[in-house]
Amino acid sequence: MKIDILTLFPGMFEGFINESIIKRAREKGLVMINIHDIRSYSKDPHKKVDDYGFGGGNGMVLMPQPIFDAVEDLRKDNSVVIMMSPQGKKYGQNIAYNLTKEEHIIIICGHYEGFDERIRSIVDLELSIGDYILTGGELPSMVITDSIVRLIDGVIEKESHLNESFNDNLLDYPVYTKPQDFRGLKVPDVLLSGHHENIKKWRTEQQLERTKERRPDLLKKG
């Protein structure tokens, strides 16, 4: 998989792509992540990428020319262009799984007051990571990228993400490690029993109970 990210602040991604699971996935050749400075595509002599919006209003608006040129330079027949926007479809694990099937993803990070509306004409999918406003699309693009990359075959053990929260519309079950007794807080006996069927049953019950208590809306989706 190849992921191209268009941003006004490429320095924000240095740690993200060079640490932990993302770094290992890149080193294994399982994903290629390229960060592109939108300003490098600007035809303005001062590399300007934004301007005041027609009709007035607060804030600066990202101009179409640099982003159109960037997408046209990077886009192939198999590309999916994603715009990060609070107006987009709310992101979820099901979308992450679907995006792992794509060969090439281009993510556009917004900033300032927003995008010139005409930019939406070259976008395939508009995504939001939640009902709140951030300074720009850089952090959301990292969230999207991380959630996709970890699902790619070979990045982590498949069983690890099959048993995670949101699969089957359930939250994950509680997990414990050593010591068995920490300040009077003990590991449930069933996990120490070695009885795999009982452990499986307990975990399922815990998933249902935890989801009902914390995210009952997920049960309604099922």
N, C-alpha and C positions, 0 to 999 in steps of 0.2 A: 504494500500500500504506500501511496505517496500523499503527503499532506503539505499543501502550500498555504502559508498564513500571511495575509496582507495587513500591515500595521503601520502606524505612525511612530511606534516606540519599540523597535526591534530589540533593544537592550533588555527589555522586560523578560524576554524568553531565554536568556542565556542559562540561568539556573535550571529552568524548567526542562529544557531538552538535554541537559548535560548531567542530570542526576537520576539516581534510582532506576525504576523500571523503564522509563522512557529512554534513558541512556542505553540500557542493556538491549532494549528492542532495536534501537538504531544500530548498535554495534553488531548485532546478530544479522542485520540486513532484513529484518522483518518489517520495518517501516522507514521511510525516508521523510524527514520533516525539514522543510525549507522556510525560513523567515524572510519576508520581502518588505523593504521600506517603501511605502506608498509614495513618499516624496521623490524617490528615484525615477518615478514615471511622470512626474509633473513637467509640463512644457513651459511653465512659468520660469523666467530667468532667476527668480529668487526661490524656486522650488515651492511655491505657495500651493496649498492643497485645499484651502477653505476660504469662504467669503461670507459676507452678510446675506441673509435670506431675502428674497423679494417679498415685498409686503410688510417688511418690518418684523419685529420680534427679537427676543433675546438670543444671544449665542451665535456661534459661527456654524456654517453648514459645509459638509464635505462636498467638494466639487466633483462632477461626474468624470471629467477628462482623465485624471490620474488613475482612477479605479477602473474605468472602462479599458484603458490601455493595459493595465496590469492583468486584468482578467483575460483579455484577448491574447496577451502574450503567453499566459500560462495554460489556458484552457485547451483541452484535447477532446476527442469524441467521447471519451469515457469519464469526463470530469463532472463533478457535482459541486456547484457553487453555493456556499452557505453564507448568509449574512447574519451576524450577531446583532440582535435588536430586541428591546423590551416589548416590541409589538409582535414578535415572532411566536411560533408554536412552542408551548412549554416542553422543554427537553425531558426525556425520561429514558429508562433502561431499554425499552423496546426500540426507541429510535437509535440508541447506541448500537444495538445488535444489527439493525438494518444497515447502518452506515459501515459496518465492518465488511459488508459485501461489495462495497465500492472500491474501485482500483485507485481513484484519484479524487481527492477532496481539496477544494479551495475555500478557505475561510476568510471572510472580510471582517476586520475589526473596526467598528465605528468609534467616533470620538466627538467631542464638542456637542453641538445641539442635535446632530443627526446627519443622515445621508440626504443628498439631493434625491428627490423621489424617483428620478429617471434611472438611478442605479438599480432599482428593484427590477428593471426590465431584463437584467442579465443575471439575475439570481434564481436558483432552483428551489432553495429552501431557506426560510427565515426562522431562526431559533432564538429562544429566550431560556435562560437557566432559572428564572424565577421572577416573581412579581415585585421587583425592586430595581432601583437604578444604580448603576455603577459609573465610574468616571469614563470608562471606555470598554471596548469589546475584547481587550486583551485577556483579562482574567477568565471571562466566559469561554473564550476560544481555547484556553488551556484546559478548562474543565471538559469541554467537548473532546479535545484531542486525547486527554488522559483516559477518559471513559471508553473511547474507541480502541485505543492502542492496547489496553490491557485485555481486551476481548479477542485480539488477533491470535490465531493458533500459534503456540510456541512461545508466547510472551510470558504467560504464567500457566500453571497447571489448570487444565480445563475444569477439573472438579472444584477448584477454588472459587471460580466465578459462577458455577452452576448452583452453588449452595448459598449465594450471597443474598442480601436484602433485595427486594423487588422482583426476584424471580418467582413466578407463580403468584404474584401480587401479595407476597408475604415478606415481613421483615425477617432478618436473620435471627437465629437462636443464640442464647448466651453462650459464651466460651470462657474457659478457665485454664490456667496453667499453674505451675508451682509457685508457692507452697500450697499444700492442700488446706491448710488453716492459716489465714493471714488476719491477725488481730481479731480473732473470733469469727471471721467471715469464712465459711467453709465451702468447699466444692461439693455440689450435690452428690449424694451417694451413688446415684444411678450411673454417673460418669466414671466412677471408680469400680463398677461392678464387672466390667468386661463383657457384659451381656449386650451384644450389638443390636438385637431387635428392640430391647427395652430402651436403649440409648436413642435409637432412631425414633421410636414412638415419643419419648420425652421431648426430643428436639422439635418434632412436628407440633406437639401440644404447646410448647413454648413459643413457637413461631405464631401460631394462631392467637394465643393469649396476648402476646406482645403487640401484634398487629391490631387486634381488637381494641387494646388499651390506648395505643399511641397513634395509629393511622387507620381508623375504621373505614376511611374512604377507599383504601386499597381493597378491602374485602368486597365492597360494592362493585368494583371493576370486574371481580371474578365472576 
